Amino acid sequence: MALAELGVAPHRTAVFSGIGCSGKTNQYVRAYGVHTLHGRVLPFATGAKLANPELHVIAVGGDGDGYGIGAGHFLNAGRRNLDMAYIVFNNNVYGLTKGQASPTLGRGEQTKSLPLPNLNDGIDPLGTAIAAGYTWVGRGYAFQIKKLKSLIVEAVEHKGAALLDVLQPCPTYNNLHDKDYYTPRVHDLADDGYDGSVQDPDDEDEVERKRAEALVKAHARNDRIATGVFYKIRIPTYEERIAGRMPDYPGTYPAKPDWLDDAGRPTKDIGPILEKLRVK
């Protein structure tokens, strides 16, 4: 998918990825890319967005990377509400390290690489995101390409922290949740007339009602797995809150383009600063 379809310019976009099968995502996109540490994609993406608020930042990772190793960062990114999208490829296993159970695999389920059934309950990533404060929460399915594309566009365009959980079968290690399992079960929330958008963010009753409805929809599985937008609200982003304390932000920021001339050469001399930091 071309970034132009998202309304963003490649030279103003950075895709950060974690460790796992999803780690090479940024190599398939015409944009700046950063391959980060296991479970640490969100801190890297957060730092880049704060340093350059004009940059379109998209973070991607797997369910083990994001909901397991990086669970603490996942929660705090929600309560911070930074203006960026986080796309998680959810296949219920640690695919890169031979198929161990990820945090989203249910208790009692046994994929082909597990010697015994999983002892732990699976987490609900959407419900967790809603409770943590993400202001856009959605779920897509890898084999519904057009619908997934529209969800990616909406997540990127949303003003605030957006989580898009993507149900993505692992053909190598997860023999339980494959295409034959998902396809007859997946359905679109919009087909049920559901609307998770909060119309008046100042109406506490509406906000709580929408959050409660979204939590119920996110948790329901059985023979029907919902996809679409579960919750959406527009409240001040982290950058907007910073601007309330620092009037010069985001007009002035660490990575402001005027630090480079037209040829890409630095216009500032940071030598004196580095000299002060030199260990003698």
C-alpha positions as CSV (number, residue, x, y, z in Angstrom):
1,M,0.0,0.0,0.0
2,A,1.4,3.4,-1.0
3,L,1.7,5.9,1.8
4,A,0.2,8.5,-0.5
5,E,-3.1,6.6,0.0
6,L,-2.8,7.4,3.7
7,G,-2.4,11.1,2.9
8,V,1.2,11.2,4.2
9,A,4.5,11.9,2.5
10,P,7.2,9.1,2.7
11,H,9.9,11.6,3.6
12,R,7.7,12.8,6.6
13,T,6.9,9.2,7.7
14,A,8.8,6.8,10.0
15,V,7.8,3.2,10.6
16,F,9.2,1.6,13.8
17,S,9.1,-2.1,14.2
18,G,9.9,-4.5,17.0
19,I,11.5,-8.0,17.0
20,G,9.7,-11.0,15.6
21,C,8.1,-12.0,12.3
22,S,6.7,-8.5,12.0
23,G,10.1,-6.9,12.4
24,K,10.8,-6.4,8.7
25,T,7.6,-4.5,8.0
26,N,9.4,-1.2,7.6
27,Q,11.5,-2.7,4.9
28,Y,8.4,-3.1,2.7
29,V,7.3,0.5,3.0
30,R,8.8,3.6,1.3
31,A,9.5,5.6,4.4
32,Y,12.1,6.0,7.1
33,G,12.4,2.8,9.1
34,V,13.8,1.8,12.4
35,H,14.2,-1.8,13.6
36,T,14.2,-1.5,17.4
37,L,14.6,-3.8,20.4
38,H,12.3,-6.6,21.6
39,G,9.3,-5.1,23.3
40,R,10.6,-1.5,22.9
41,V,9.1,-0.3,19.7
42,L,6.8,2.2,21.5
43,P,9.5,4.0,23.5
44,F,11.5,4.5,20.3
45,A,8.4,5.7,18.4
46,T,7.4,8.0,21.2
47,G,10.9,9.6,21.3
48,A,10.8,10.2,17.6
49,K,7.3,11.7,17.6
50,L,8.2,14.1,20.5
51,A,11.5,15.1,18.9
52,N,9.7,15.8,15.6
53,P,6.0,16.3,15.9
54,E,5.7,16.9,12.2
55,L,6.7,13.3,11.5
56,H,4.0,10.7,10.9
57,V,4.9,7.9,13.2
58,I,3.6,4.3,12.8
59,A,4.7,1.6,15.2
60,V,4.3,-2.1,14.2
61,G,5.0,-5.3,16.1
62,G,3.7,-8.7,17.1
63,D,1.5,-9.9,19.9
64,G,4.4,-11.3,21.9
65,D,6.5,-8.2,21.2
66,G,3.7,-5.8,22.1
67,Y,1.5,-7.5,24.6
68,G,4.1,-9.7,26.4
69,I,7.7,-8.3,26.4
70,G,6.5,-4.7,25.9
71,A,3.3,-4.8,28.0
72,G,4.3,-2.0,30.2
73,H,5.0,0.3,27.3
74,F,1.7,-0.8,25.7
75,L,-0.2,0.4,28.7
76,N,1.6,3.7,29.1
77,A,1.3,4.6,25.5
78,G,-2.4,4.6,25.9
79,R,-2.6,6.8,28.9
80,R,-0.1,9.2,27.2
81,N,-2.3,9.5,24.1
82,L,0.5,10.5,21.7
83,D,-0.6,11.1,18.2
84,M,0.6,7.8,16.5
85,A,-0.7,4.5,15.3
86,Y,0.3,1.1,16.7
87,I,-0.4,-1.9,14.5
88,V,0.0,-5.3,16.1
89,F,0.1,-8.6,14.1
90,N,-1.6,-11.0,16.4
91,N,-1.0,-14.7,15.6
92,N,-1.1,-16.1,19.2
93,V,2.4,-17.5,19.1
94,Y,6.1,-16.4,19.2
95,G,6.6,-17.3,15.6
96,L,10.3,-16.2,15.4
97,T,11.4,-18.4,18.3
98,K,9.6,-21.7,17.3
99,G,6.0,-21.1,18.4
100,Q,5.8,-20.7,22.1
101,A,2.4,-19.5,23.4
102,S,2.0,-15.7,23.3
103,P,-0.1,-13.7,25.7
104,T,-3.1,-13.9,23.4
105,L,-3.3,-17.7,23.2
106,G,-6.2,-19.0,25.4
107,R,-5.9,-21.4,28.4
108,G,-6.2,-25.0,27.4
109,E,-5.2,-24.4,23.8
110,Q,-2.4,-26.4,22.3
111,T,-0.7,-25.4,19.1
112,K,1.5,-27.8,17.2
113,S,4.8,-26.7,18.9
114,L,3.5,-26.9,22.5
115,P,4.2,-30.2,24.3
116,L,1.2,-29.5,26.6
117,P,-1.9,-27.2,26.6
118,N,-1.3,-23.6,27.5
119,L,-1.7,-23.0,31.3
120,N,-2.4,-19.3,31.1
121,D,-5.5,-17.3,30.3
122,G,-5.2,-15.2,27.1
123,I,-5.3,-11.4,27.5
124,D,-7.9,-9.2,25.7
125,P,-5.7,-6.7,23.9
126,L,-8.7,-4.5,22.8
127,G,-10.2,-4.4,26.2
128,T,-6.8,-3.6,27.7
129,A,-6.2,-0.8,25.2
130,I,-9.6,0.7,26.0
131,A,-9.0,0.6,29.7
132,A,-5.4,2.0,29.3
133,G,-6.7,5.1,27.4
134,Y,-6.2,4.5,23.7
135,T,-8.5,6.9,21.9
136,W,-9.0,4.7,18.8
137,V,-9.2,0.9,19.1
138,G,-9.9,-1.4,16.2
139,R,-9.4,-5.0,15.0
140,G,-8.8,-6.3,11.5
141,Y,-8.3,-9.6,9.8
142,A,-5.4,-10.3,7.5
143,F,-7.4,-12.1,4.8
144,Q,-9.9,-9.2,4.5
145,I,-7.5,-6.9,2.7
146,K,-9.8,-4.1,1.7
147,K,-11.4,-3.8,5.1
148,L,-8.0,-4.0,6.8
149,K,-6.6,-1.3,4.5
150,S,-9.5,1.1,5.5
151,L,-8.8,0.4,9.2
152,I,-5.1,1.2,8.8
153,V,-6.0,4.5,7.1
154,E,-8.4,5.4,9.9
155,A,-5.9,4.4,12.6
156,V,-3.2,6.6,11.0
157,E,-5.5,9.5,10.4
158,H,-6.8,9.5,14.0
159,K,-5.6,12.3,16.2
160,G,-4.3,10.4,19.2
161,A,-3.1,7.0,20.2
162,A,-4.6,4.3,17.9
163,L,-4.3,0.6,18.4
164,L,-5.1,-1.7,15.5
165,D,-5.0,-5.4,16.4
166,V,-4.7,-7.6,13.3
167,L,-5.8,-11.2,13.4
168,Q,-3.0,-12.9,11.4
169,P,-2.8,-16.7,11.1
170,C,0.6,-18.2,11.5
171,P,0.8,-21.1,9.0
172,T,4.0,-22.5,10.5
173,Y,3.2,-22.9,14.2
174,N,-0.5,-22.1,14.9
175,N,-2.5,-24.9,13.5
176,L,-5.6,-23.9,15.6
177,H,-6.4,-20.4,14.3
178,D,-5.9,-20.6,10.6
179,K,-7.9,-19.3,7.7
180,D,-10.5,-22.0,8.0
181,Y,-11.0,-21.1,11.7
182,Y,-11.2,-17.3,11.2
183,T,-13.1,-16.8,8.0
184,P,-16.5,-18.2,9.0
185,R,-16.3,-16.5,12.4
186,V,-15.1,-13.0,11.5
187,H,-17.8,-10.3,11.1
188,D,-17.9,-6.5,10.9
189,L,-19.3,-4.5,13.8
190,A,-20.8,-2.1,11.3
191,D,-23.0,-4.9,9.9
192,D,-24.6,-5.1,13.4
193,G,-25.3,-1.3,13.4
194,Y,-22.7,-0.7,16.1
195,D,-21.0,2.7,16.4
196,G,-18.2,3.1,18.9
197,S,-17.6,6.8,18.3
198,V,-18.1,9.2,21.2
199,Q,-19.9,12.3,19.9
200,D,-19.4,14.5,22.9
201,P,-16.2,13.9,24.8
202,D,-17.4,16.2,27.6
203,D,-20.5,14.0,28.2
204,E,-19.2,11.6,30.9
205,D,-22.3,9.5,30.6
206,E,-21.8,8.9,26.9
207,V,-18.1,8.3,27.3
208,E,-18.7,5.6,30.0
209,R,-21.5,4.0,28.0
210,K,-19.4,3.8,24.9
211,R,-16.5,2.4,26.8
212,A,-18.6,-0.2,28.5
213,E,-20.2,-1.2,25.1
214,A,-16.8,-1.4,23.5
215,L,-15.4,-3.6,26.3
216,V,-18.3,-6.1,25.9
217,K,-17.8,-6.2,22.1
218,A,-14.1,-6.6,22.4
219,H,-14.4,-9.5,24.8
220,A,-17.0,-11.5,23.0
221,R,-15.6,-14.4,20.9
222,N,-17.2,-17.8,20.8
223,D,-18.3,-18.5,17.2
224,R,-18.3,-14.8,16.2
225,I,-15.2,-12.6,16.2
226,A,-15.9,-8.9,15.7
227,T,-13.7,-6.6,13.5
228,G,-13.9,-2.9,12.9
229,V,-13.7,0.1,15.2
230,F,-14.6,-0.6,18.8
231,Y,-14.0,2.8,20.4
232,K,-13.1,6.3,19.2
233,I,-12.9,9.6,21.0
234,R,-11.2,12.9,20.4
235,I,-9.5,14.3,23.4
236,P,-6.3,16.4,23.8
237,T,-3.2,14.5,22.7
238,Y,0.0,14.4,24.6
239,E,1.6,16.9,22.3
240,E,-1.3,19.3,22.8
241,R,-1.0,18.9,26.6
242,I,2.8,19.7,26.3
243,A,2.0,22.8,24.3
244,G,-0.2,24.0,27.2
245,R,2.9,24.1,29.4
246,M,5.5,24.9,26.7
247,P,4.0,27.5,24.4
248,D,6.9,27.2,21.9
249,Y,6.1,23.6,21.3
250,P,5.6,22.2,18.7
251,G,6.7,25.3,16.9
252,T,10.2,24.7,18.2
253,Y,11.3,21.1,18.7
254,P,14.6,19.2,18.9
255,A,14.5,17.9,15.3
256,K,13.3,21.1,13.7
257,P,14.2,21.0,9.9
258,D,16.1,24.3,10.0
259,W,18.9,22.4,11.7
260,L,19.8,21.2,8.2
261,D,20.4,23.2,5.1
262,D,19.0,22.3,1.7
263,A,21.9,19.9,1.1
264,G,21.3,18.1,4.3
265,R,24.3,19.6,6.1
266,P,24.0,20.6,9.8
267,T,23.5,24.3,10.4
268,K,24.2,24.1,14.2
269,D,27.5,23.4,15.9
270,I,26.9,21.0,18.9
271,G,30.6,20.6,19.5
272,P,30.6,22.7,22.7
273,I,27.8,20.6,24.1
274,L,29.5,17.4,23.3
275,E,32.7,18.7,24.8
276,K,31.0,19.4,28.1
277,L,29.7,15.8,28.1
278,R,33.1,14.3,27.3
279,V,34.3,11.7,29.9
280,K,37.9,12.6,30.9
